[in-house]
Amino acid sequence: MNGCRQYHAGEIIERLKSRLPRDAFCLVGITMEDLYPRDTWNFVYGLARSNTGVFSFCRYLEGADREEVIFRSVKVMTHEIAHMFGLKHCIYYQCALNGSMHAGEAFSRPAHLCPVCLLKLHRCLGFNIVERYQLLADICDKVPAEGFVRERDWYRTRIQAITARS
């Protein structure tokens, strides 16, 4: 796999746990090396346990330009950090928290949370959903990659739908 070495994701997470700052909610390790979660699995894109996680760029580099690698990585990081907030894999809608067993599944899922997972995160953190969507749309505006443009448009559509009801 692109000459990447492979490391046990769980062992990396165990090492990171002791490095979590006292004032931090979570810690995410990022690597260019391939990851696997157990001997019976070939690889994982990322893994999170409690408030510590790790993800790899290794399998995202094949056949992708820089912006697409960044977009794919944002989706995995969103997925893993959501796990750190206690959310499980989503089975309800297309969602950043859908599980994936191969690149096609991982690359096709959106970067945003579905309504069910958004509500779970909202109940956990108590943020303003419209403000959150506006901030995310603004961030997506800064990267001209196709994936970020689609996400920006999705956030703006949601903002319009929510504010139209107010």
Buried (B, 14 or more C-beta within 10 A) or exposed (E): BEEBEBBBBBEBBEEBEEEBEEEEEBBBBEBEBBBBBEEEEEBBBBBBBEBBBBBBBBBBBEEBEEBBBBBBBBBBBBBBBBBBBEBEEBEEEEBBBBEBEEBEEBBEBBBBBBEBBBEBBBEEEEEEBBEBBBEBBEBBEEBEBEBBBBBBEBBBEBBEEEEEEE
